[in-house]
Amino acid sequence: MSLIRLLTYFVVGYLFWKFLKWLVAPAKKRGDSSGGNPGGKAMLLIKCNACGMFITESRALMVRGRAYCSTACAGTAANRA
Ligand SMILES: [Zn+2]
């Protein structure tokens, strides 16, 4: 009989664990939806092709597939080419 009691405890424990996970899961999903970044956009740094300064991807100026920190840099690079 002790084996059946042990099995019952195991099943009850398992169900209780599942219930706890179900309780915790929705709150966890809400926080981790953006990959642990509350700001949303990833702060990826890229190098300016003219002066070599590092700028965030969202602030970079893309000219013909190259990144520049400003219109001035994009202009000098275009003049050089
Ligand atoms: Zn630059």
PDB file of the backbone (N, CA, C, O) and the ligand in Angstrom, with CONECT records:
HET     ZN  A 101       1
ATOM      1  N   MET A   1       0.831  -1.213   0.000  1.00  0.00           N
ATOM      2  CA  MET A   1       0.000   0.000   0.000  1.00  0.00           C
ATOM      3  C   MET A   1       0.864   1.260   0.000  1.00  0.00           C
ATOM      4  O   MET A   1       0.431   2.301  -0.495  1.00  0.00           O
ATOM      5  N   SER A   2       2.069   1.181   0.544  1.00  0.00           N
ATOM      6  CA  SER A   2       2.904   2.372   0.667  1.00  0.00           C
ATOM      7  C   SER A   2       3.341   2.878  -0.709  1.00  0.00           C
ATOM      8  O   SER A   2       3.544   4.075  -0.910  1.00  0.00           O
ATOM      9  N   LEU A   3       3.479   1.949  -1.644  1.00  0.00           N
ATOM     10  CA  LEU A   3       3.895   2.336  -2.996  1.00  0.00           C
ATOM     11  C   LEU A   3       2.808   3.163  -3.681  1.00  0.00           C
ATOM     12  O   LEU A   3       3.088   4.147  -4.365  1.00  0.00           O
ATOM     13  N   ILE A   4       1.563   2.738  -3.479  1.00  0.00           N
ATOM     14  CA  ILE A   4       0.433   3.470  -4.075  1.00  0.00           C
ATOM     15  C   ILE A   4       0.334   4.867  -3.459  1.00  0.00           C
ATOM     16  O   ILE A   4       0.048   5.845  -4.151  1.00  0.00           O
ATOM     17  N   ARG A   5       0.576   4.944  -2.138  1.00  0.00           N
ATOM     18  CA  ARG A   5       0.525   6.237  -1.454  1.00  0.00           C
ATOM     19  C   ARG A   5       1.630   7.151  -1.982  1.00  0.00           C
ATOM     20  O   ARG A   5       1.426   8.347  -2.185  1.00  0.00           O
ATOM     21  N   LEU A   6       2.792   6.563  -2.196  1.00  0.00           N
ATOM     22  CA  LEU A   6       3.929   7.318  -2.717  1.00  0.00           C
ATOM     23  C   LEU A   6       3.613   7.845  -4.120  1.00  0.00           C
ATOM     24  O   LEU A   6       3.923   8.984  -4.469  1.00  0.00           O
ATOM     25  N   LEU A   7       2.982   6.967  -4.908  1.00  0.00           N
ATOM     26  CA  LEU A   7       2.614   7.332  -6.275  1.00  0.00           C
ATOM     27  C   LEU A   7       1.589   8.468  -6.267  1.00  0.00           C
ATOM     28  O   LEU A   7       1.647   9.385  -7.086  1.00  0.00           O
ATOM     29  N   THR A   8       0.650   8.383  -5.321  1.00  0.00           N
ATOM     30  CA  THR A   8      -0.371   9.422  -5.199  1.00  0.00           C
ATOM     31  C   THR A   8       0.268  10.757  -4.841  1.00  0.00           C
ATOM     32  O   THR A   8      -0.083  11.795  -5.403  1.00  0.00           O
ATOM     33  N   TYR A   9       1.200  10.723  -3.907  1.00  0.00           N
ATOM     34  CA  TYR A   9       1.907  11.949  -3.522  1.00  0.00           C
ATOM     35  C   TYR A   9       2.647  12.538  -4.721  1.00  0.00           C
ATOM     36  O   TYR A   9       2.675  13.752  -4.929  1.00  0.00           O
ATOM     37  N   PHE A  10       3.246  11.635  -5.504  1.00  0.00           N
ATOM     38  CA  PHE A  10       4.014  12.057  -6.666  1.00  0.00           C
ATOM     39  C   PHE A  10       3.122  12.760  -7.684  1.00  0.00           C
ATOM     40  O   PHE A  10       3.467  13.814  -8.219  1.00  0.00           O
ATOM     41  N   VAL A  11       1.949  12.140  -7.942  1.00  0.00           N
ATOM     42  CA  VAL A  11       1.011  12.711  -8.918  1.00  0.00           C
ATOM     43  C   VAL A  11       0.474  14.049  -8.427  1.00  0.00           C
ATOM     44  O   VAL A  11       0.380  15.009  -9.191  1.00  0.00           O
ATOM     45  N   VAL A  12       0.122  14.105  -7.138  1.00  0.00           N
ATOM     46  CA  VAL A  12      -0.407  15.354  -6.566  1.00  0.00           C
ATOM     47  C   VAL A  12       0.667  16.444  -6.617  1.00  0.00           C
ATOM     48  O   VAL A  12       0.391  17.602  -6.931  1.00  0.00           O
ATOM     49  N   GLY A  13       1.886  16.043  -6.302  1.00  0.00           N
ATOM     50  CA  GLY A  13       3.002  16.982  -6.345  1.00  0.00           C
ATOM     51  C   GLY A  13       3.252  17.488  -7.749  1.00  0.00           C
ATOM     52  O   GLY A  13       3.519  18.671  -7.956  1.00  0.00           O
ATOM     53  N   TYR A  14       3.163  16.581  -8.718  1.00  0.00           N
ATOM     54  CA  TYR A  14       3.366  16.943 -10.112  1.00  0.00           C
ATOM     55  C   TYR A  14       2.299  17.927 -10.587  1.00  0.00           C
ATOM     56  O   TYR A  14       2.594  18.921 -11.251  1.00  0.00           O
ATOM     57  N   LEU A  15       1.038  17.618 -10.224  1.00  0.00           N
ATOM     58  CA  LEU A  15      -0.063  18.495 -10.615  1.00  0.00           C
ATOM     59  C   LEU A  15       0.074  19.866  -9.959  1.00  0.00           C
ATOM     60  O   LEU A  15      -0.213  20.894 -10.572  1.00  0.00           O
ATOM     61  N   PHE A  16       0.513  19.862  -8.710  1.00  0.00           N
ATOM     62  CA  PHE A  16       0.706  21.116  -7.993  1.00  0.00           C
ATOM     63  C   PHE A  16       1.812  21.938  -8.655  1.00  0.00           C
ATOM     64  O   PHE A  16       1.699  23.159  -8.763  1.00  0.00           O
ATOM     65  N   TRP A  17       2.874  21.274  -9.096  1.00  0.00           N
ATOM     66  CA  TRP A  17       3.997  21.926  -9.777  1.00  0.00           C
ATOM     67  C   TRP A  17       3.534  22.530 -11.103  1.00  0.00           C
ATOM     68  O   TRP A  17       3.909  23.645 -11.467  1.00  0.00           O
ATOM     69  N   LYS A  18       2.696  21.749 -11.821  1.00  0.00           N
ATOM     70  CA  LYS A  18       2.164  22.237 -13.098  1.00  0.00           C
ATOM     71  C   LYS A  18       1.293  23.472 -12.884  1.00  0.00           C
ATOM     72  O   LYS A  18       1.323  24.426 -13.662  1.00  0.00           O
ATOM     73  N   PHE A  19       0.513  23.419 -11.798  1.00  0.00           N
ATOM     74  CA  PHE A  19      -0.376  24.538 -11.475  1.00  0.00           C
ATOM     75  C   PHE A  19       0.432  25.787 -11.143  1.00  0.00           C
ATOM     76  O   PHE A  19       0.073  26.897 -11.536  1.00  0.00           O
ATOM     77  N   LEU A  20       1.529  25.589 -10.412  1.00  0.00           N
ATOM     78  CA  LEU A  20       2.399  26.719 -10.063  1.00  0.00           C
ATOM     79  C   LEU A  20       3.023  27.317 -11.314  1.00  0.00           C
ATOM     80  O   LEU A  20       3.107  28.537 -11.457  1.00  0.00           O
ATOM     81  N   LYS A  21       3.459  26.449 -12.216  1.00  0.00           N
ATOM     82  CA  LYS A  21       4.071  26.920 -13.468  1.00  0.00           C
ATOM     83  C   LYS A  21       3.064  27.692 -14.305  1.00  0.00           C
ATOM     84  O   LYS A  21       3.385  28.701 -14.932  1.00  0.00           O
ATOM     85  N   TRP A  22       1.813  27.177 -14.297  1.00  0.00           N
ATOM     86  CA  TRP A  22       0.753  27.840 -15.055  1.00  0.00           C
ATOM     87  C   TRP A  22       0.471  29.216 -14.467  1.00  0.00           C
ATOM     88  O   TRP A  22       0.167  30.161 -15.194  1.00  0.00           O
ATOM     89  N   LEU A  23       0.573  29.321 -13.135  1.00  0.00           N
ATOM     90  CA  LEU A  23       0.337  30.604 -12.462  1.00  0.00           C
ATOM     91  C   LEU A  23       1.429  31.616 -12.799  1.00  0.00           C
ATOM     92  O   LEU A  23       1.155  32.805 -12.960  1.00  0.00           O
ATOM     93  N   VAL A  24       2.664  31.138 -12.903  1.00  0.00           N
ATOM     94  CA  VAL A  24       3.817  32.017 -13.100  1.00  0.00           C
ATOM     95  C   VAL A  24       4.005  32.363 -14.577  1.00  0.00           C
ATOM     96  O   VAL A  24       4.461  33.459 -14.901  1.00  0.00           O
ATOM     97  N   ALA A  25       3.656  31.436 -15.475  1.00  0.00           N
ATOM     98  CA  ALA A  25       3.937  31.588 -16.909  1.00  0.00           C
ATOM     99  C   ALA A  25       3.401  32.872 -17.552  1.00  0.00           C
ATOM    100  O   ALA A  25       4.162  33.538 -18.254  1.00  0.00           O
ATOM    101  N   PRO A  26       2.143  33.253 -17.355  1.00  0.00           N
ATOM    102  CA  PRO A  26       1.633  34.460 -18.040  1.00  0.00           C
ATOM    103  C   PRO A  26       2.403  35.723 -17.681  1.00  0.00           C
ATOM    104  O   PRO A  26       2.667  36.554 -18.550  1.00  0.00           O
ATOM    105  N   ALA A  27       2.766  35.877 -16.415  1.00  0.00           N
ATOM    106  CA  ALA A  27       3.499  37.057 -15.971  1.00  0.00           C
ATOM    107  C   ALA A  27       4.893  37.071 -16.582  1.00  0.00           C
ATOM    108  O   ALA A  27       5.402  38.129 -16.952  1.00  0.00           O
ATOM    109  N   LYS A  28       5.518  35.889 -16.689  1.00  0.00           N
ATOM    110  CA  LYS A  28       6.852  35.783 -17.241  1.00  0.00           C
ATOM    111  C   LYS A  28       6.847  36.138 -18.726  1.00  0.00           C
ATOM    112  O   LYS A  28       7.731  36.841 -19.216  1.00  0.00           O
ATOM    113  N   LYS A  29       5.832  35.636 -19.432  1.00  0.00           N
ATOM    114  CA  LYS A  29       5.743  35.874 -20.882  1.00  0.00           C
ATOM    115  C   LYS A  29       5.638  37.364 -21.187  1.00  0.00           C
ATOM    116  O   LYS A  29       6.237  37.854 -22.144  1.00  0.00           O
ATOM    117  N   ARG A  30       4.869  38.080 -20.365  1.00  0.00           N
ATOM    118  CA  ARG A  30       4.674  39.508 -20.585  1.00  0.00           C
ATOM    119  C   ARG A  30       6.005  40.266 -20.522  1.00  0.00           C
ATOM    120  O   ARG A  30       6.248  41.172 -21.319  1.00  0.00           O
ATOM    121  N   GLY A  31       6.873  39.884 -19.558  1.00  0.00           N
ATOM    122  CA  GLY A  31       8.127  40.591 -19.366  1.00  0.00           C
ATOM    123  C   GLY A  31       9.185  40.240 -20.393  1.00  0.00           C
ATOM    124  O   GLY A  31      10.025  41.079 -20.718  1.00  0.00           O
ATOM    125  N   ASP A  32       9.165  39.004 -20.918  1.00  0.00           N
ATOM    126  CA  ASP A  32      10.242  38.554 -21.790  1.00  0.00           C
ATOM    127  C   ASP A  32       9.868  38.599 -23.271  1.00  0.00           C
ATOM    128  O   ASP A  32      10.585  38.028 -24.092  1.00  0.00           O
ATOM    129  N   SER A  33       8.771  39.259 -23.636  1.00  0.00           N
ATOM    130  CA  SER A  33       8.309  39.222 -25.018  1.00  0.00           C
ATOM    131  C   SER A  33       9.305  39.901 -25.957  1.00  0.00           C
ATOM    132  O   SER A  33       9.413  39.515 -27.121  1.00  0.00           O
ATOM    133  N   SER A  34      10.032  40.905 -25.468  1.00  0.00           N
ATOM    134  CA  SER A  34      10.976  41.614 -26.332  1.00  0.00           C
ATOM    135  C   SER A  34      12.413  41.179 -26.078  1.00  0.00           C
ATOM    136  O   SER A  34      13.354  41.928 -26.336  1.00  0.00           O
ATOM    137  N   GLY A  35      12.570  39.963 -25.572  1.00  0.00           N
ATOM    138  CA  GLY A  35      13.906  39.427 -25.365  1.00  0.00           C
ATOM    139  C   GLY A  35      14.659  40.095 -24.242  1.00  0.00           C
ATOM    140  O   GLY A  35      15.876  40.257 -24.321  1.00  0.00           O
ATOM    141  N   GLY A  36      13.951  40.486 -23.193  1.00  0.00           N
ATOM    142  CA  GLY A  36      14.589  41.077 -22.031  1.00  0.00           C
ATOM    143  C   GLY A  36      14.981  42.531 -22.238  1.00  0.00           C
ATOM    144  O   GLY A  36      15.715  43.086 -21.421  1.00  0.00           O
ATOM    145  N   ASN A  37      14.518  43.154 -23.295  1.00  0.00           N
ATOM    146  CA  ASN A  37      14.820  44.556 -23.553  1.00  0.00           C
ATOM    147  C   ASN A  37      13.534  45.377 -23.478  1.00  0.00           C
ATOM    148  O   ASN A  37      12.745  45.349 -24.422  1.00  0.00           O
ATOM    149  N   PRO A  38      13.299  46.102 -22.390  1.00  0.00           N
ATOM    150  CA  PRO A  38      12.054  46.848 -22.232  1.00  0.00           C
ATOM    151  C   PRO A  38      11.916  47.985 -23.232  1.00  0.00           C
ATOM    152  O   PRO A  38      10.795  48.396 -23.531  1.00  0.00           O
ATOM    153  N   GLY A  39      13.016  48.504 -23.758  1.00  0.00           N
ATOM    154  CA  GLY A  39      12.964  49.596 -24.716  1.00  0.00           C
ATOM    155  C   GLY A  39      12.415  49.185 -26.073  1.00  0.00           C
ATOM    156  O   GLY A  39      11.969  50.031 -26.848  1.00  0.00           O
ATOM    157  N   GLY A  40      12.446  47.896 -26.361  1.00  0.00           N
ATOM    158  CA  GLY A  40      11.933  47.398 -27.632  1.00  0.00           C
ATOM    159  C   GLY A  40      13.034  47.244 -28.657  1.00  0.00           C
ATOM    160  O   GLY A  40      13.436  46.123 -28.968  1.00  0.00           O
ATOM    161  N   LYS A  41      13.536  48.368 -29.196  1.00  0.00           N
ATOM    162  CA  LYS A  41      14.577  48.315 -30.218  1.00  0.00           C
ATOM    163  C   LYS A  41      15.927  47.928 -29.627  1.00  0.00           C
ATOM    164  O   LYS A  41      16.274  48.364 -28.529  1.00  0.00           O
ATOM    165  N   ALA A  42      16.680  47.120 -30.343  1.00  0.00           N
ATOM    166  CA  ALA A  42      17.999  46.711 -29.878  1.00  0.00           C
ATOM    167  C   ALA A  42      18.995  47.837 -30.129  1.00  0.00           C
ATOM    168  O   ALA A  42      18.992  48.462 -31.189  1.00  0.00           O
ATOM    169  N   MET A  43      19.851  48.088 -29.131  1.00  0.00           N
ATOM    170  CA  MET A  43      20.836  49.149 -29.267  1.00  0.00           C
ATOM    171  C   MET A  43      22.105  48.602 -29.916  1.00  0.00           C
ATOM    172  O   MET A  43      23.106  48.374 -29.237  1.00  0.00           O
ATOM    173  N   LEU A  44      22.062  48.395 -31.206  1.00  0.00           N
ATOM    174  CA  LEU A  44      23.198  47.861 -31.932  1.00  0.00           C
ATOM    175  C   LEU A  44      24.090  49.004 -32.402  1.00  0.00           C
ATOM    176  O   LEU A  44      23.618  49.950 -33.033  1.00  0.00           O
ATOM    177  N   LEU A  45      25.377  48.912 -32.093  1.00  0.00           N
ATOM    178  CA  LEU A  45      26.318  49.958 -32.475  1.00  0.00           C
ATOM    179  C   LEU A  45      26.969  49.609 -33.813  1.00  0.00           C
ATOM    180  O   LEU A  45      27.432  48.487 -34.014  1.00  0.00           O
ATOM    181  N   ILE A  46      27.000  50.578 -34.719  1.00  0.00           N
ATOM    182  CA  ILE A  46      27.687  50.391 -35.995  1.00  0.00           C
ATOM    183  C   ILE A  46      28.659  51.539 -36.228  1.00  0.00           C
ATOM    184  O   ILE A  46      28.499  52.628 -35.677  1.00  0.00           O
ATOM    185  N   LYS A  47      29.660  51.280 -37.045  1.00  0.00           N
ATOM    186  CA  LYS A  47      30.725  52.256 -37.260  1.00  0.00           C
ATOM    187  C   LYS A  47      30.413  53.131 -38.476  1.00  0.00           C
ATOM    188  O   LYS A  47      29.944  52.646 -39.506  1.00  0.00           O
ATOM    189  N   CYS A  48      30.685  54.423 -38.333  1.00  0.00           N
ATOM    190  CA  CYS A  48      30.518  55.345 -39.450  1.00  0.00           C
ATOM    191  C   CYS A  48      31.590  55.038 -40.492  1.00  0.00           C
ATOM    192  O   CYS A  48      32.753  54.836 -40.140  1.00  0.00           O
ATOM    193  N   ASN A  49      31.218  55.003 -41.755  1.00  0.00           N
ATOM    194  CA  ASN A  49      32.158  54.648 -42.815  1.00  0.00           C
ATOM    195  C   ASN A  49      33.128  55.763 -43.162  1.00  0.00           C
ATOM    196  O   ASN A  49      34.128  55.524 -43.838  1.00  0.00           O
ATOM    197  N   ALA A  50      32.842  56.988 -42.704  1.00  0.00           N
ATOM    198  CA  ALA A  50      33.706  58.114 -43.020  1.00  0.00           C
ATOM    199  C   ALA A  50      34.662  58.447 -41.876  1.00  0.00           C
ATOM    200  O   ALA A  50      35.871  58.522 -42.096  1.00  0.00           O
ATOM    201  N   CYS A  51      34.148  58.649 -40.658  1.00  0.00           N
ATOM    202  CA  CYS A  51      34.992  59.096 -39.559  1.00  0.00           C
ATOM    203  C   CYS A  51      35.282  57.985 -38.561  1.00  0.00           C
ATOM    204  O   CYS A  51      36.170  58.138 -37.722  1.00  0.00           O
ATOM    205  N   GLY A  52      34.559  56.871 -38.627  1.00  0.00           N
ATOM    206  CA  GLY A  52      34.821  55.747 -37.748  1.00  0.00           C
ATOM    207  C   GLY A  52      34.145  55.845 -36.401  1.00  0.00           C
ATOM    208  O   GLY A  52      34.404  55.026 -35.519  1.00  0.00           O
ATOM    209  N   MET A  53      33.287  56.828 -36.225  1.00  0.00           N
ATOM    210  CA  MET A  53      32.580  56.974 -34.969  1.00  0.00           C
ATOM    211  C   MET A  53      31.497  55.909 -34.848  1.00  0.00           C
ATOM    212  O   MET A  53      30.876  55.516 -35.836  1.00  0.00           O
ATOM    213  N   PHE A  54      31.284  55.446 -33.608  1.00  0.00           N
ATOM    214  CA  PHE A  54      30.252  54.436 -33.372  1.00  0.00           C
ATOM    215  C   PHE A  54      28.927  55.108 -33.047  1.00  0.00           C
ATOM    216  O   PHE A  54      28.856  55.984 -32.184  1.00  0.00           O
ATOM    217  N   ILE A  55      27.887  54.692 -33.743  1.00  0.00           N
ATOM    218  CA  ILE A  55      26.555  55.240 -33.529  1.00  0.00           C
ATOM    219  C   ILE A  55      25.557  54.091 -33.422  1.00  0.00           C
ATOM    220  O   ILE A  55      25.813  52.989 -33.907  1.00  0.00           O
ATOM    221  N   THR A  56      24.417  54.357 -32.784  1.00  0.00           N
ATOM    222  CA  THR A  56      23.393  53.319 -32.689  1.00  0.00           C
ATOM    223  C   THR A  56      22.732  53.145 -34.056  1.00  0.00           C
ATOM    224  O   THR A  56      22.634  54.084 -34.846  1.00  0.00           O
ATOM    225  N   GLU A  57      22.284  51.916 -34.309  1.00  0.00           N
ATOM    226  CA  GLU A  57      21.728  51.585 -35.620  1.00  0.00           C
ATOM    227  C   GLU A  57      20.541  52.477 -35.979  1.00  0.00           C
ATOM    228  O   GLU A  57      20.346  52.828 -37.143  1.00  0.00           O
ATOM    229  N   SER A  58      19.732  52.849 -34.944  1.00  0.00           N
ATOM    230  CA  SER A  58      18.544  53.659 -35.208  1.00  0.00           C
ATOM    231  C   SER A  58      18.911  55.085 -35.613  1.00  0.00           C
ATOM    232  O   SER A  58      18.115  55.764 -36.261  1.00  0.00           O
ATOM    233  N   ARG A  59      20.113  55.550 -35.239  1.00  0.00           N
ATOM    234  CA  ARG A  59      20.524  56.926 -35.550  1.00  0.00           C
ATOM    235  C   ARG A  59      21.405  56.993 -36.789  1.00  0.00           C
ATOM    236  O   ARG A  59      21.720  58.081 -37.271  1.00  0.00           O
ATOM    237  N   ALA A  60      21.800  55.845 -37.301  1.00  0.00           N
ATOM    238  CA  ALA A  60      22.717  55.807 -38.436  1.00  0.00           C
ATOM    239  C   ALA A  60      22.030  56.259 -39.718  1.00  0.00           C
ATOM    240  O   ALA A  60      20.830  56.066 -39.913  1.00  0.00           O
ATOM    241  N   LEU A  61      22.836  56.867 -40.582  1.00  0.00           N
ATOM    242  CA  LEU A  61      22.339  57.323 -41.876  1.00  0.00           C
ATOM    243  C   LEU A  61      22.816  56.319 -42.932  1.00  0.00           C
ATOM    244  O   LEU A  61      24.019  56.162 -43.138  1.00  0.00           O
ATOM    245  N   MET A  62      21.891  55.651 -43.589  1.00  0.00           N
ATOM    246  CA  MET A  62      22.270  54.632 -44.557  1.00  0.00           C
ATOM    247  C   MET A  62      22.299  55.213 -45.966  1.00  0.00           C
ATOM    248  O   MET A  62      21.281  55.665 -46.491  1.00  0.00           O
ATOM    249  N   VAL A  63      23.498  55.190 -46.569  1.00  0.00           N
ATOM    250  CA  VAL A  63      23.645  55.665 -47.946  1.00  0.00           C
ATOM    251  C   VAL A  63      24.282  54.558 -48.775  1.00  0.00           C
ATOM    252  O   VAL A  63      25.419  54.164 -48.514  1.00  0.00           O
ATOM    253  N   ARG A  64      23.576  54.065 -49.748  1.00  0.00           N
ATOM    254  CA  ARG A  64      24.035  52.976 -50.612  1.00  0.00           C
ATOM    255  C   ARG A  64      24.591  51.798 -49.812  1.00  0.00           C
ATOM    256  O   ARG A  64      25.651  51.262 -50.135  1.00  0.00           O
ATOM    257  N   GLY A  65      23.870  51.404 -48.771  1.00  0.00           N
ATOM    258  CA  GLY A  65      24.259  50.232 -47.987  1.00  0.00           C
ATOM    259  C   GLY A  65      25.358  50.478 -46.985  1.00  0.00           C
ATOM    260  O   GLY A  65      25.783  49.540 -46.312  1.00  0.00           O
ATOM    261  N   ARG A  66      25.842  51.715 -46.855  1.00  0.00           N
ATOM    262  CA  ARG A  66      26.866  52.044 -45.875  1.00  0.00           C
ATOM    263  C   ARG A  66      26.293  52.964 -44.811  1.00  0.00           C
ATOM    264  O   ARG A  66      25.401  53.771 -45.070  1.00  0.00           O
ATOM    265  N   ALA A  67      26.830  52.821 -43.611  1.00  0.00           N
ATOM    266  CA  ALA A  67      26.317  53.601 -42.487  1.00  0.00           C
ATOM    267  C   ALA A  67      27.193  54.819 -42.237  1.00  0.00           C
ATOM    268  O   ALA A  67      28.420  54.740 -42.292  1.00  0.00           O
ATOM    269  N   TYR A  68      26.548  55.943 -41.961  1.00  0.00           N
ATOM    270  CA  TYR A  68      27.261  57.180 -41.631  1.00  0.00           C
ATOM    271  C   TYR A  68      26.625  57.815 -40.410  1.00  0.00           C
ATOM    272  O   TYR A  68      25.444  57.605 -40.132  1.00  0.00           O
ATOM    273  N   CYS A  69      27.430  58.609 -39.666  1.00  0.00           N
ATOM    274  CA  CYS A  69      26.926  59.218 -38.442  1.00  0.00           C
ATOM    275  C   CYS A  69      26.139  60.482 -38.753  1.00  0.00           C
ATOM    276  O   CYS A  69      25.258  60.865 -37.983  1.00  0.00           O
ATOM    277  N   SER A  70      26.445  61.138 -39.873  1.00  0.00           N
ATOM    278  CA  SER A  70      25.765  62.390 -40.200  1.00  0.00           C
ATOM    279  C   SER A  70      25.733  62.579 -41.708  1.00  0.00           C
ATOM    280  O   SER A  70      26.375  61.838 -42.452  1.00  0.00           O
ATOM    281  N   THR A  71      24.977  63.578 -42.150  1.00  0.00           N
ATOM    282  CA  THR A  71      24.902  63.888 -43.574  1.00  0.00           C
ATOM    283  C   THR A  71      26.258  64.406 -44.071  1.00  0.00           C
ATOM    284  O   THR A  71      26.622  64.200 -45.228  1.00  0.00           O
ATOM    285  N   ALA A  72      26.998  65.080 -43.182  1.00  0.00           N
ATOM    286  CA  ALA A  72      28.318  65.594 -43.535  1.00  0.00           C
ATOM    287  C   ALA A  72      29.252  64.441 -43.887  1.00  0.00           C
ATOM    288  O   ALA A  72      29.966  64.497 -44.888  1.00  0.00           O
ATOM    289  N   CYS A  73      29.245  63.393 -43.061  1.00  0.00           N
ATOM    290  CA  CYS A  73      30.081  62.220 -43.304  1.00  0.00           C
ATOM    291  C   CYS A  73      29.640  61.513 -44.591  1.00  0.00           C
ATOM    292  O   CYS A  73      30.478  61.090 -45.387  1.00  0.00           O
ATOM    293  N   ALA A  74      28.364  61.392 -44.785  1.00  0.00           N
ATOM    294  CA  ALA A  74      27.832  60.738 -45.987  1.00  0.00           C
ATOM    295  C   ALA A  74      28.250  61.542 -47.210  1.00  0.00           C
ATOM    296  O   ALA A  74      28.531  60.970 -48.263  1.00  0.00           O
ATOM    297  N   GLY A  75      28.293  62.886 -47.077  1.00  0.00           N
ATOM    298  CA  GLY A  75      28.675  63.754 -48.178  1.00  0.00           C
ATOM    299  C   GLY A  75      30.148  63.618 -48.523  1.00  0.00           C
ATOM    300  O   GLY A  75      30.507  63.521 -49.697  1.00  0.00           O
ATOM    301  N   THR A  76      31.015  63.610 -47.495  1.00  0.00           N
ATOM    302  CA  THR A  76      32.463  63.507 -47.749  1.00  0.00           C
ATOM    303  C   THR A  76      32.812  62.162 -48.359  1.00  0.00           C
ATOM    304  O   THR A  76      33.688  62.067 -49.218  1.00  0.00           O
ATOM    305  N   ALA A  77      32.119  61.122 -47.908  1.00  0.00           N
ATOM    306  CA  ALA A  77      32.369  59.782 -48.442  1.00  0.00           C
ATOM    307  C   ALA A  77      31.937  59.700 -49.894  1.00  0.00           C
ATOM    308  O   ALA A  77      32.581  59.030 -50.702  1.00  0.00           O
ATOM    309  N   ALA A  78      30.840  60.384 -50.229  1.00  0.00           N
ATOM    310  CA  ALA A  78      30.336  60.381 -51.603  1.00  0.00           C
ATOM    311  C   ALA A  78      31.290  61.153 -52.511  1.00  0.00           C
ATOM    312  O   ALA A  78      31.509  60.776 -53.662  1.00  0.00           O
ATOM    313  N   ASN A  79      31.864  62.256 -51.971  1.00  0.00           N
ATOM    314  CA  ASN A  79      32.794  63.071 -52.742  1.00  0.00           C
ATOM    315  C   ASN A  79      34.085  62.313 -53.030  1.00  0.00           C
ATOM    316  O   ASN A  79      34.677  62.452 -54.100  1.00  0.00           O
ATOM    317  N   ARG A  80      34.513  61.500 -52.049  1.00  0.00           N
ATOM    318  CA  ARG A  80      35.737  60.758 -52.173  1.00  0.00           C
ATOM    319  C   ARG A  80      35.615  59.649 -53.218  1.00  0.00           C
ATOM    320  O   ARG A  80      36.572  59.354 -53.935  1.00  0.00           O
ATOM    321  N   ALA A  81      34.477  59.059 -53.295  1.00  0.00           N
ATOM    322  CA  ALA A  81      34.287  57.900 -54.172  1.00  0.00           C
ATOM    323  C   ALA A  81      34.216  58.292 -55.654  1.00  0.00           C
ATOM    324  O   ALA A  81      34.058  57.427 -56.515  1.00  0.00           O
TER     325      ALA A  81
HETATM  326 ZN    ZN A 101      30.976  60.023 -39.345  1.00  0.00          ZN2+
END
